[in-house]
Amino acid sequence: MTLYSKYSRHLVAVDCIIFGYDIHEKEIKLLLVKRSFDPARGKWSLAGGFVEQAESLDVAAYRVLHNLTGLKNVFLKQLYSYGDVDRDPGARVISVAYWALIKIKDIDQKLSKKSGARWQSMTRLPELIFDHLVMVDRALSELRMQVRIKPVGFELLPEKFTLVQMLDLYEAIYQKNIDKRNFRKKILSMDILEKLDEKEKETSKKGAYYYRFIKERYKKLVRNGFYFSLDVS
């Protein structure tokens, strides 16, 4: 450290924008926590923490996510770095934001309750501390872009789902109506879904068939030059 002793040091943090999908309310939700320390104690915040001495950025982000949800091996991607001088009134803090996609039902309820975490609708977000809303807006834009070109939307759906439930997810992400027939035609033409014999009958008497995303088939198709494209514009 003596080599750089003449330079000032800054704190480095990670903040996680954690998206979930409520399949019953048909809403994208954000996992938030009540901040337990100053500054901004008691206000709503993204899940975050400082990067420890022996951690990489990715390891720190996974630690924060795991400590809050109890989950491992989830979708987590680095988003952007935020370094405005006065972004945190407590100190000079540079934050690297990550966005994550998880299934709401999979979260460890005891851990989330202990940390005071709550799922909040993206259409009714409370006021967030610092520049966290800026992070959320960028993450939502990234999510909307990625679900067009990659099958990341399946990270938010249960293992088995109907095509209507998948359509509902995309409409929740984009906050607009999508042509049902074209959507169904596009996703089935990719040949990455397996139709199951079981039907979902809670929302209709006739029932709709469940499907399952075949990740292995998708990976094989990608190796052969396949490109996922689900443009809903």
Secondary structure, DSSP 8 states (H G I E B T S, - for coil): -GGGTTS---EEEEEEEEEEEETTTTEEEEEEEE--SSSSTTSEE-EEEE--TT--HHHHHHHHHHHHH---S-EEEEEEEE--TTSSTTS-EEEEEEEEE--GGGS-HHHHHHHT-EEEETTS---BSTTHHHHHHHHHHHHHHHHHHSGGGGGGS-SSB-HHHHHHHHHHHHTS---HHHHHHHHHHTT-EEEEEEEE-SS-SS-EEEEEE-HHHHHHHHHTT--------
